[in-house]
Amino acid sequence: MKDSTFKKYCLVIDEWFINGFNGTQAYLKFYTDSSYESADSSFRTLVEIPRMKEYMNTKTSNKANELGITMSKQLKRLDDIIESKDERASDKIKAIQEQNKLIALYEEHNKQKKGDIVTDKVTINFKNKRNVKGG
């Protein structure tokens, strides 16, 4: 990949972070002649390029370090929501779901973690809200 292409792709990734993770709109900002469908496809291809993945991971890691965000802190914050007597049951359920994503308990999120962390498939039914502690 040419250095000029890499720099332009970095601008797309930067815009993606700024606009709330809308890859299609980020791509369209710099490739204005693209159709919506083409921009969507092109962005998906762009983020699979190893050099771009590395750029994204570096930006994410730098921001997490800057803000002092760690997995432990995030899980603790979510746990505080779950244990709170002031939160609605729906907010508690969302916090539980988010925790499960972070620790890769859902099968579709397992690919984000190493296989040795999650060994069993877990199915969780959130329809019965009465089983939520405090809800």
MARMI-372740 format. One record per residue (C-alpha): residue number from 1; residue in three letters; y, z, x. Coordinates in nm, 2 decimals, padded with zeros to 4 digits. Example, Ala and Ser with C-alpha at 12.3 -4.5 7.8 and 13.67 -1.06 7.14 Angstrom:
2
  nr rest      v      w      u
   1  ALA -00.45  00.78  01.23
   2  SER -00.11  00.71  01.37
This chain:
135
  nr rest      v      w      u
   1  MET  00.00  00.00  00.00
   2  LYS  00.34 -00.09  00.13
   3  ASP  00.58  00.19  00.20
   4  SER  00.83  00.05 -00.05
   5  THR  00.56  00.05 -00.32
   6  PHE  00.47  00.41 -00.23
   7  LYS  00.83  00.52 -00.26
   8  LYS  00.87  00.35 -00.60
   9  TYR  00.54  00.50 -00.72
  10  CYS  00.67  00.84 -00.61
  11  LEU  00.98  00.79 -00.82
  12  VAL  00.75  00.72 -01.12
  13  ILE  00.55  01.04 -01.05
  14  ASP  00.88  01.24 -01.01
  15  GLU  01.00  01.11 -01.35
  16  TRP  00.66  01.20 -01.50
  17  PHE  00.72  01.56 -01.39
  18  ILE  01.08  01.56 -01.52
  19  ASN  01.00  01.40 -01.86
  20  GLY  00.73  01.64 -01.96
  21  PHE  00.43  01.43 -01.84
  22  ASN  00.48  01.11 -02.03
  23  GLY  00.33  00.86 -01.79
  24  THR  00.41  00.56 -01.99
  25  GLN  00.78  00.64 -02.02
  26  ALA  00.79  00.73 -01.65
  27  TYR  00.64  00.39 -01.56
  28  LEU  00.87  00.20 -01.80
  29  LYS  01.18  00.37 -01.64
  30  PHE  01.12  00.19 -01.31
  31  TYR  00.92 -00.12 -01.44
  32  THR  01.14 -00.22 -01.73
  33  ASP  00.97 -00.55 -01.78
  34  SER  00.63 -00.39 -01.86
  35  SER  00.50 -00.37 -02.22
  36  TYR  00.42 -00.02 -02.35
  37  GLU  00.04 -00.10 -02.33
  38  SER  00.08 -00.24 -01.98
  39  ALA  00.28  00.06 -01.86
  40  ASP  00.02  00.30 -02.00
  41  SER -00.26  00.12 -01.82
  42  SER -00.06  00.09 -01.50
  43  PHE  00.04  00.45 -01.49
  44  ARG -00.33  00.56 -01.54
  45  THR -00.42  00.33 -01.25
  46  LEU -00.13  00.46 -01.03
  47  VAL -00.24  00.82 -01.06
  48  GLU -00.59  00.74 -00.95
  49  ILE -00.47  00.60 -00.62
  50  PRO -00.57  00.87 -00.36
  51  ARG -00.23  00.86 -00.18
  52  MET -00.06  00.92 -00.52
  53  LYS -00.31  01.20 -00.61
  54  GLU -00.22  01.37 -00.29
  55  TYR  00.15  01.33 -00.36
  56  MET  00.11  01.48 -00.71
  57  ASN -00.10  01.77 -00.58
  58  THR  00.16  01.84 -00.31
  59  LYS  00.44  01.85 -00.56
  60  THR  00.24  02.07 -00.80
  61  SER  00.14  02.31 -00.52
  62  ASN  00.50  02.32 -00.38
  63  LYS  00.64  02.41 -00.72
  64  ALA  00.37  02.67 -00.79
  65  ASN  00.44  02.83 -00.45
  66  GLU  00.81  02.82 -00.51
  67  LEU  00.78  03.00 -00.84
  68  GLY  00.50  03.23 -00.72
  69  ILE  00.26  03.10 -00.98
  70  THR -00.11  03.19 -00.91
  71  MET -00.42  03.15 -01.12
  72  SER -00.45  03.53 -01.14
  73  LYS -00.09  03.57 -01.27
  74  GLN -00.14  03.30 -01.53
  75  LEU -00.46  03.45 -01.65
  76  LYS -00.30  03.80 -01.66
  77  ARG -00.01  03.66 -01.87
  78  LEU -00.25  03.50 -02.11
  79  ASP -00.45  03.82 -02.13
  80  ASP -00.13  04.01 -02.22
  81  ILE -00.07  03.77 -02.51
  82  ILE -00.43  03.82 -02.63
  83  GLU -00.41  04.20 -02.61
  84  SER -00.07  04.22 -02.76
  85  LYS -00.04  04.38 -03.11
  86  ASP  00.27  04.19 -03.18
  87  GLU  00.12  03.84 -03.14
  88  ARG -00.01  03.63 -03.43
  89  ALA -00.39  03.55 -03.43
  90  SER -00.31  03.18 -03.38
  91  ASP -00.11  03.26 -03.06
  92  LYS -00.40  03.47 -02.94
  93  ILE -00.65  03.19 -03.00
  94  LYS -00.43  02.94 -02.82
  95  ALA -00.41  03.19 -02.52
  96  ILE -00.79  03.22 -02.52
  97  GLN -00.82  02.84 -02.53
  98  GLU -00.58  02.81 -02.24
  99  GLN -00.76  03.07 -02.04
 100  ASN -01.08  02.89 -02.09
 101  LYS -00.93  02.57 -01.97
 102  LEU -00.80  02.74 -01.66
 103  ILE -01.13  02.88 -01.57
 104  ALA -01.31  02.56 -01.68
 105  LEU -01.53  02.71 -01.95
 106  TYR -01.51  02.40 -02.17
 107  GLU -01.74  02.12 -02.07
 108  GLU -01.46  01.85 -02.06
 109  HIS -01.27  02.07 -01.82
 110  ASN -01.56  02.15 -01.58
 111  LYS -01.48  01.84 -01.37
 112  GLN -01.16  02.02 -01.25
 113  LYS -01.35  02.30 -01.09
 114  LYS -01.64  02.31 -00.84
 115  GLY -01.98  02.32 -01.00
 116  ASP -02.07  02.66 -00.86
 117  ILE -01.80  02.83 -01.07
 118  VAL -01.93  02.72 -01.41
 119  THR -02.30  02.71 -01.45
 120  ASP -02.35  02.72 -01.83
 121  LYS -02.21  02.51 -02.11
 122  VAL -02.01  02.73 -02.35
 123  THR -01.94  02.65 -02.71
 124  ILE -01.67  02.86 -02.88
 125  ASN -01.60  02.85 -03.26
 126  PHE -01.24  02.96 -03.33
 127  LYS -01.26  02.92 -03.71
 128  ASN -01.33  03.29 -03.78
 129  LYS -01.00  03.45 -03.69
 130  ARG -01.12  03.80 -03.78
 131  ASN -01.33  03.81 -03.46
 132  VAL -01.01  03.80 -03.25
 133  LYS -00.92  04.15 -03.12
 134  GLY -00.62  04.27 -03.30
 135  GLY -00.61  03.97 -03.54
